[in-house]
Amino acid sequence: FTLEDKVTRKKVLDYFREKYNIELKYPLLPAIQSGSDARPMYFPMELCQIEAGQRYSKRLNEEQVTNLLRATCQRPHQREQDIR
């Protein structure tokens, strides 16, 4: 992502190490984008929690819809095996 100076580019991994002295355990996981499209903020997945009852209100793209349907349209036995 680009820092507030609009010039410097930095990896989320490096930013959290330098700013908060946090060494990420799962650096290959994608970051979660928050904030607005004009001023996005990025957070490592391992530092985030989804609150009970929280919902996702943005529209899913075609690939996300396909993946969601593929993951949920399975026989219970197969789904249980995938989870394990």
C-alpha positions in Angstrom: 0.0 0.0 0.0 1.0 3.6 -0.4 1.7 5.6 2.8 0.2 9.0 3.5 3.1 10.8 1.7 1.5 9.3 -1.5 5.0 8.2 -2.6 6.3 5.5 -0.3 5.0 2.0 -0.9 5.2 -0.5 2.0 4.1 -4.1 2.6 1.6 -4.7 5.3 4.0 -7.2 6.9 6.8 -4.6 7.1 4.5 -1.8 8.3 3.2 -3.8 11.3 6.7 -5.0 12.2 8.1 -1.4 12.1 5.1 0.5 13.6 3.8 -2.0 16.2 6.7 -4.5 16.6 4.3 -7.3 15.6 5.9 -10.3 13.7 3.1 -11.9 11.7 2.8 -15.7 11.9 1.0 -16.0 8.6 2.5 -13.4 6.3 1.2 -15.2 3.1 -2.5 -14.6 4.0 -4.1 -11.8 2.2 -4.8 -8.5 4.0 -8.3 -7.3 4.8 -9.1 -4.0 3.2 -11.2 -1.6 5.3 -12.0 2.0 5.1 -13.2 3.6 1.9 -12.1 3.1 -1.7 -10.5 6.5 -1.7 -8.6 5.9 1.6 -8.2 2.1 2.1 -6.7 0.6 5.2 -5.2 -2.8 5.3 -5.0 -5.2 8.2 -3.5 -8.7 8.5 -6.2 -11.4 8.9 -4.5 -12.9 11.9 -5.0 -9.6 13.9 -8.7 -9.3 13.1 -11.9 -10.8 14.6 -15.4 -11.0 13.2 -17.9 -10.0 15.8 -20.9 -12.2 16.3 -23.8 -11.1 14.1 -21.5 -8.9 11.9 -22.5 -9.0 8.3 -20.9 -8.2 5.0 -22.9 -5.6 3.1 -20.8 -5.1 0.0 -21.8 -6.9 -3.2 -19.7 -10.1 -4.0 -18.0 -10.3 -7.4 -18.7 -13.2 -9.8 -15.7 -15.2 -8.6 -16.7 -14.8 -4.9 -20.3 -15.9 -5.7 -19.0 -19.0 -7.5 -16.6 -19.9 -4.7 -19.4 -19.4 -2.1 -21.8 -21.7 -4.0 -19.1 -24.3 -4.6 -18.2 -24.3 -0.8 -21.8 -24.5 0.4 -23.4 -26.9 -2.3 -21.9 -30.1 -1.0 -23.1 -33.2 0.7 -22.8 -32.9 4.5 -20.3 -35.7 4.7 -18.0 -34.1 2.1 -18.3 -30.7 3.8 -17.4 -32.2 7.1 -14.3 -33.8 5.5 -13.3 -30.4 4.0 -13.6 -28.7 7.3 -11.5 -31.3 9.1 
